[in-house]
């Protein structure tokens, strides 16, 4: 087929093409208006391993032969039920620990010792509070334990097309 043949097909089917574009656009608009808005709150925690010598000298000395494994272990420990239960108690949430754990994502950030805690909620302020409370809970475990964690900061979530989620798709 030549270009002329393609143009001829497009001209013959132009109303079908226009209808398809209009219908898809309207469906996307309706779906985006009907779905509940979901916001994300993010907190970042710096994890460093220390020993008694580094505590005295003020320097950080890696203790693990496999730092990636230690970081992933710490990230998984941040996702356990007791942390969710503490967050629920501190924020007086009316949600089960299992449901809260589904709305919180904990992941290592690239090739760093930073773990990012992201909470999703329909209320942007509550999403930020959940992420911050989880981060503070991890950091408040005490300095006698290793590794040490430091809450780096957080940001309040904002609505965007990428953060809208359907509640039914998460189950």
C-alpha positions in Angstrom: 0.0 0.0 0.0 1.1 3.5 -0.7 0.5 6.7 1.3 -2.4 7.6 -0.9 -4.2 4.3 0.0 -3.7 5.0 3.7 -5.1 8.5 3.3 -8.1 7.1 1.5 -8.8 4.6 4.3 -8.6 7.4 6.9 -11.0 9.6 4.9 -13.4 6.8 4.5 -13.3 6.0 8.3 -12.9 9.5 9.7 -16.2 9.4 11.6 -15.3 6.1 13.2 -11.9 7.5 14.2 -13.4 10.7 15.6 -16.1 8.8 17.6 -13.4 6.5 19.1 -11.3 9.4 20.2 -14.3 11.3 21.7 -15.6 8.1 23.5 -12.2 7.2 25.0 -11.6 10.8 26.1 -15.1 10.9 27.8 -14.6 7.6 29.5 -11.2 8.6 30.8 -12.7 11.9 32.1 -15.6 10.1 33.9 -13.4 7.5 35.4 -11.0 10.2 36.8 -13.8 12.1 38.3 -15.5 9.1 39.9 -12.4 7.5 41.4 -11.5 8.7 44.9 -8.4 10.9 45.0 -5.4 9.2 46.6 -2.5 11.1 48.1 1.0 9.9 49.1 3.0 11.0 52.1 6.7 10.1 52.1 9.3 9.9 54.9 12.9 8.9 54.4 15.0 7.2 57.0 18.8 7.0 56.9 20.2 3.7 58.2 23.7 3.5 59.4 25.5 0.7 61.2 27.5 1.6 64.2 29.6 -0.1 66.8 30.9 1.1 70.1 34.2 2.5 68.6 32.3 4.5 66.1 30.0 5.8 68.8 33.0 7.1 70.7 34.9 8.4 67.7 31.9 9.8 66.0 32.5 8.0 62.7 30.3 5.4 60.9 31.9 2.0 60.3 30.1 -0.5 58.2 29.7 -3.8 60.2 28.0 -6.0 57.6 29.8 -7.9 54.9 26.6 -7.6 52.8 25.3 -4.0 53.2 22.6 -4.5 50.6 21.2 -7.5 52.5 21.3 -5.6 55.8 19.5 -2.6 54.3 16.8 -4.8 52.7 16.4 -6.6 56.1 15.9 -3.2 57.8 13.3 -2.2 55.1 11.4 -5.4 55.7 11.5 -4.9 59.5 9.8 -1.5 58.9 6.9 -3.2 57.4 6.0 -5.5 60.3 2.7 -5.5 62.2 3.9 -4.0 65.5 4.9 -0.8 63.7 1.5 -0.6 62.1 -0.2 -1.2 65.4 1.9 1.6 67.0 1.0 4.0 64.2 -2.7 3.1 64.6 -2.6 3.8 68.3 -0.6 7.1 68.0 -2.8 8.5 65.3 -6.1 7.0 66.7 -6.9 5.5 63.3 -10.0 3.4 62.8 -8.3 0.8 60.6 -6.9 -2.7 61.0 -3.1 -3.2 61.0 -3.4 -5.4 57.9 -5.2 -2.6 56.0 -2.7 0.0 57.2 0.2 -2.3 56.1 -1.3 -2.5 52.6 -1.3 1.3 52.3 2.3 1.7 53.4 5.2 0.9 51.1 8.8 0.7 52.4 11.6 0.5 49.9 15.3 1.1 49.7 16.3 4.1 47.6 18.7 3.1 44.9 22.2 2.2 46.0 22.0 4.3 49.2 21.4 3.6 52.9 18.1 5.5 52.7 14.8 3.8 53.1 11.7 5.5 51.8 8.3 5.1 53.6 5.3 6.0 51.4 1.8 6.0 52.8 -1.3 6.4 50.6 -4.6 7.8 51.9 -7.5 9.9 50.7 -6.5 12.6 53.1 -3.1 14.2 52.2 -2.4 15.3 55.8 -3.1 11.9 57.1 -0.9 10.2 54.5 2.0 12.4 55.6 1.3 11.7 59.3 1.3 8.0 58.7 4.6 8.1 56.8 6.1 10.3 59.5 4.8 8.2 62.4 6.2 5.1 60.8 9.6 6.8 60.3 9.7 8.1 63.9 8.7 4.7 65.3 11.6 3.1 63.5 14.0 5.9 64.7 12.8 5.8 68.3 13.8 2.2 68.8 16.8 3.4 70.8 20.4 4.0 70.1 21.6 0.8 71.8 20.3 -1.2 68.9 22.1 -1.6 65.6 21.7 -0.3 63.0 20.8 3.3 63.8 18.2 5.2 61.9 17.6 8.9 61.4 14.5 10.4 60.0 15.6 12.6 57.2 12.4 14.4 56.3 9.1 14.0 54.8 6.8 15.7 52.3 3.1 16.0 52.1 1.6 14.2 49.2 -0.1 15.9 46.3 -2.7 14.7 43.9 -1.5 13.7 40.4 -2.7 11.4 37.8 0.0 8.9 38.8 -1.2 8.8 42.4 -4.9 8.2 41.7 -5.7 4.6 42.5 -8.8 2.4 42.4 -9.5 1.0 45.9 -10.6 -2.3 44.3 -7.3 -2.8 42.5 -5.3 -2.9 45.7 -7.1 -6.0 47.1 
